[in-house]
Amino acid sequence: METFMCRQLYGVSSGKSAQYAAEKMNELKVGSLVVFEEGKVVGIVTSRDIRAAHPNRIVADVMTANPLSIHKNAFIGQALAMMEENEVERLLVMDDHEVIGIVTRETLREEIGKNIDPLTGLYRASYIEYLYNFLVEQQTRFHLFFLDLNNFGEINKKYSHIFGNEVLTHFANRLKEICQDGDYLCRYGGDEFVVITKREQSELQFFYEQMKRPIAYKNVAISFSVGFLNGNLHDLFAKSYEESIREASLLSTKAKFYAKER
């Protein structure tokens, strides 16, 4: 979170007038001020708050009291979800009990937007790598699936690359349908996909079977091979992102080979 926050904090006393806060924001060219009272943070006042208030009212009357905050080590997706759920534009960033910065919803949306694959709407590999490293750092148990479409090159040759792109989009939408909170989807590259999930062990087999189920698009059968790293059995905390992806990819290749041998 520290990477995306603004460290420069500007404050105002809760007893100052709304007009004073407006002038200060205009002078500093900022959209919000942290509100202090006896040295403690008690709220945030934004330019939107000020525009809706009579200039003679004081900041304490128009501010958002007890503003939402998030720890500096929090996951970027968690911060954005918190802001969207609560319909706020800013979060205070905390280091224990100290405010060290502020992050905006616009900033996080732009940052995450850089990591969205335009064809499928899934995350790019760079975002999943960030998530993987974050979960390892936080020692949060997770599992990793690597999915590789079978015979995708032949589909492109037989039906065209445009049709191939439609297949990828259809497959991505299928993955979205079976995923839930705590699942993160990525188009790793070409016809390869990665899913990181924090599901409980008891849910994994059903989730695995759902992903393995063959599908069809415009009467063309689509199958795929899956490599699975169970975080309870594979020590993902001891592996780098690259090592885990390589291992899961090899497992999907083996699955594809065994399928052909049947």
Secondary structure per residue as TSV (DSSP state, phi and psi in degrees):
chain	resnum	aa	ss	phi	psi
A	1	M	-	360.0	-30.8
A	2	E	T	-59.9	-31.4
A	3	T	T	-63.5	-31.6
A	4	F	T	-104.0	-6.6
A	5	M	S	-88.8	161.7
A	6	C	B	-95.5	123.5
A	7	R	-	-83.0	-19.6
A	8	Q	-	-81.2	107.1
A	9	L	-	-103.0	134.9
A	10	Y	-	-116.5	133.8
A	11	G	E	-120.5	168.3
A	12	V	E	-149.7	148.2
A	13	S	E	-75.6	145.1
A	14	S	T	-64.7	-19.1
A	15	G	T	-89.3	-5.8
A	16	K	S	-72.6	158.3
A	17	S	B	-75.6	157.0
A	18	A	H	-62.0	-34.8
A	19	Q	H	-62.6	-42.0
A	20	Y	H	-61.7	-44.2
A	21	A	H	-62.9	-39.2
A	22	A	H	-63.4	-43.9
A	23	E	H	-65.5	-37.7
A	24	K	H	-68.1	-41.6
A	25	M	H	-64.2	-39.8
A	26	N	H	-65.1	-41.8
A	27	E	H	-65.6	-41.0
A	28	L	H	-86.5	-10.2
A	29	K	T	58.1	50.2
A	30	V	-	-126.5	160.2
A	31	G	S	-99.3	-0.7
A	32	S	E	-159.7	161.1
A	33	L	E	-133.2	142.2
A	34	V	E	-81.6	133.0
A	35	V	E	-98.1	126.9
A	36	F	E	-113.4	149.0
A	37	E	E	-144.2	115.5
A	38	E	T	54.2	40.7
A	39	G	T	82.1	-2.3
A	40	K	E	-109.7	145.7
A	41	V	E	-75.0	124.8
A	42	V	E	-121.7	-6.8
A	43	G	E	178.7	-178.7
A	44	I	E	-131.8	137.4
A	45	V	E	-119.8	132.2
A	46	T	E	-113.1	167.7
A	47	S	H	-62.7	-31.9
A	48	R	H	-65.0	-41.1
A	49	D	H	-59.9	-43.7
A	50	I	H	-66.0	-41.9
A	51	R	H	-62.6	-29.0
A	52	A	T	-88.2	-1.8
A	53	A	S	-111.0	153.3
A	54	H	-	-70.1	136.1
A	55	P	T	-59.5	-21.9
A	56	N	T	-85.4	-8.1
A	57	R	S	-74.9	156.8
A	58	I	B	-93.1	163.1
A	59	V	H	-58.1	-38.2
A	60	A	H	-58.6	-28.1
A	61	D	H	-79.0	-25.4
A	62	V	H	-114.1	-9.6
A	63	M	S	-74.4	165.6
A	64	T	E	-90.9	111.4
A	65	A	E	-78.1	156.2
A	66	N	S	46.7	59.8
A	67	P	-	-62.5	150.9
A	68	L	-	-67.2	147.2
A	69	S	E	-140.0	164.4
A	70	I	E	-145.0	149.8
A	71	H	E	-72.6	149.8
A	72	K	T	-59.9	-24.8
A	73	N	T	-95.2	8.6
A	74	A	S	-68.3	156.0
A	75	F	-	-73.6	137.5
A	76	I	H	-57.0	-39.3
A	77	G	H	-65.2	-35.1
A	78	Q	H	-64.5	-41.7
A	79	A	H	-64.5	-44.8
A	80	L	H	-64.8	-42.5
A	81	A	H	-61.5	-39.1
A	82	M	H	-63.4	-42.7
A	83	M	H	-67.0	-41.4
A	84	E	H	-70.3	-37.7
A	85	E	H	-64.8	-38.0
A	86	N	H	-96.9	0.5
A	87	E	T	54.9	48.8
A	88	V	-	-119.8	157.1
A	89	E	S	-99.7	-12.5
A	90	R	E	-141.9	148.3
A	91	L	E	-128.1	140.2
A	92	L	E	-77.7	141.9
A	93	V	E	-105.0	127.4
A	94	M	E	-113.8	147.6
A	95	D	E	-120.1	98.9
A	96	D	T	60.5	-114.0
A	97	H	T	-105.4	9.6
A	98	E	E	-105.3	133.0
A	99	V	E	-79.0	122.7
A	100	I	E	-116.6	-4.8
A	101	G	E	178.5	-174.7
A	102	I	E	-142.5	142.2
A	103	V	E	-127.1	142.3
A	104	T	E	-107.0	154.8
A	105	R	H	-64.4	-37.5
A	106	E	H	-60.2	-43.1
A	107	T	H	-61.6	-46.1
A	108	L	H	-68.3	-38.0
A	109	R	H	-62.6	-42.3
A	110	E	H	-64.7	-41.8
A	111	E	H	-66.0	-45.9
A	112	I	H	-68.0	-35.0
A	113	G	H	-59.5	-29.8
A	114	K	T	-66.5	-19.8
A	115	N	T	-109.9	26.3
A	116	I	B	-108.6	129.2
A	117	D	-	-72.6	122.0
A	118	P	T	-66.8	-25.4
A	119	L	T	-76.0	-49.0
A	120	T	T	-101.1	-18.0
A	121	G	-	78.1	5.6
A	122	L	-	-87.9	167.3
A	123	Y	B	-65.4	152.1
A	124	R	-	-81.3	170.1
A	125	A	H	-61.3	-33.2
A	126	S	H	-61.6	-35.5
A	127	Y	H	-72.7	-40.5
A	128	I	H	-65.6	-35.7
A	129	E	H	-63.0	-42.8
A	130	Y	H	-60.5	-44.3
A	131	L	H	-63.8	-45.2
A	132	Y	H	-56.4	-50.0
A	133	N	H	-65.8	-34.1
A	134	F	H	-65.7	-45.4
A	135	L	H	-64.9	-38.1
A	136	V	H	-63.9	-44.8
A	137	E	H	-61.5	-38.5
A	138	Q	H	-85.4	-3.0
A	139	Q	T	56.2	42.5
A	140	T	-	-97.6	120.7
A	141	R	-	-62.9	134.8
A	142	F	-	-151.1	172.3
A	143	H	E	-133.7	155.1
A	144	L	E	-131.5	131.1
A	145	F	E	-116.0	138.3
A	146	F	E	-119.7	119.7
A	147	L	E	-114.4	133.0
A	148	D	E	-130.3	119.1
A	149	L	E	-65.1	138.9
A	150	N	T	-86.6	138.1
A	151	N	T	56.9	32.8
A	152	F	H	-68.2	-34.3
A	153	G	H	-60.4	-39.5
A	154	E	H	-67.8	-37.3
A	155	I	H	-61.8	-43.6
A	156	N	H	-60.3	-44.2
A	157	K	H	-67.6	-40.5
A	158	K	H	-78.4	-38.1
A	159	Y	H	-114.7	-7.3
A	160	S	-	100.1	157.9
A	161	H	H	-69.1	-29.8
A	162	I	H	-63.2	-44.3
A	163	F	H	-64.4	-39.1
A	164	G	H	-59.2	-40.6
A	165	N	H	-64.5	-36.8
A	166	E	H	-65.3	-36.8
A	167	V	H	-63.4	-45.1
A	168	L	H	-60.6	-43.1
A	169	T	H	-65.8	-41.6
A	170	H	H	-62.7	-43.5
A	171	F	H	-65.1	-42.1
A	172	A	H	-60.8	-41.4
A	173	N	H	-65.5	-35.2
A	174	R	H	-63.1	-42.5
A	175	L	H	-63.0	-41.2
A	176	K	H	-59.6	-37.6
A	177	E	H	-65.2	-34.9
A	178	I	H	-93.9	-4.0
A	179	C	-	-94.7	162.7
A	180	Q	-	-143.8	-174.4
A	181	D	T	-57.3	134.6
A	182	G	T	95.4	-4.2
A	183	D	E	-107.4	137.3
A	184	Y	E	-127.0	124.1
A	185	L	E	-105.3	144.7
A	186	C	E	-144.2	136.8
A	187	R	E	-87.6	103.5
A	188	Y	E	-67.8	-38.1
A	189	G	E	165.5	138.0
A	190	G	T	57.2	-118.9
A	191	D	T	-106.3	26.4
A	192	E	E	-112.3	138.3
A	193	F	E	-130.9	151.1
A	194	V	E	-127.2	137.5
A	195	V	E	-123.4	126.1
A	196	I	E	-109.8	130.6
A	197	T	E	-133.8	149.2
A	198	K	-	-108.6	21.7
A	199	R	-	-63.1	156.7
A	200	E	-	-69.8	155.6
A	201	Q	H	-54.0	-38.7
A	202	S	H	-65.1	-19.8
A	203	E	H	-94.7	-13.9
A	204	L	H	-65.8	-43.0
A	205	Q	H	-62.4	-44.2
A	206	F	H	-63.0	-43.4
A	207	F	H	-61.7	-42.1
A	208	Y	H	-61.6	-44.5
A	209	E	H	-66.0	-36.2
A	210	Q	H	-61.9	-43.2
A	211	M	H	-69.0	-32.8
A	212	K	H	-77.2	-15.1
A	213	R	S	-64.2	123.2
A	214	P	-	-62.1	150.3
A	215	I	E	-132.5	175.0
A	216	A	E	-137.3	151.4
A	217	Y	E	-135.3	118.1
A	218	K	T	50.0	47.8
A	219	N	T	68.6	12.0
A	220	V	E	-103.3	121.9
A	221	A	E	-70.3	136.3
A	222	I	E	-122.7	117.8
A	223	S	-	-122.3	166.6
A	224	F	E	-157.6	158.7
A	225	S	E	-109.8	145.2
A	226	V	E	-123.2	130.6
A	227	G	E	-107.9	130.6
A	228	F	E	-126.2	127.7
A	229	L	E	-112.5	109.5
A	230	N	-	-81.3	117.1
A	231	G	T	-63.0	-18.3
A	232	N	T	-83.3	-18.1
A	233	L	T	-110.8	-38.3
A	234	H	S	-95.1	131.4
A	235	D	-	-81.1	82.9
A	236	L	G	-68.0	-23.3
A	237	F	G	-65.2	-24.5
A	238	A	G	-95.6	-2.2
A	239	K	S	-109.4	147.4
A	240	S	-	-77.7	164.2
A	241	Y	H	-56.4	-45.7
A	242	E	H	-61.8	-41.4
A	243	E	H	-64.0	-43.3
A	244	S	H	-67.5	-42.1
A	245	I	H	-62.3	-42.9
A	246	R	H	-62.1	-44.5
A	247	E	H	-65.1	-45.1
A	248	A	H	-65.9	-37.2
A	249	S	H	-63.8	-41.8
A	250	L	H	-63.5	-38.0
A	251	L	H	-65.6	-37.5
A	252	S	H	-68.5	-36.2
A	253	T	H	-64.5	-41.4
A	254	K	H	-63.3	-42.0
A	255	A	H	-61.6	-38.8
A	256	K	H	-66.0	-40.8
A	257	F	H	-64.2	-45.8
A	258	Y	H	-63.9	-34.6
A	259	A	H	-65.3	-38.2
A	260	K	H	-69.8	-30.7
A	261	E	H	-75.4	-17.7
A	262	R	-	-72.6	360.0
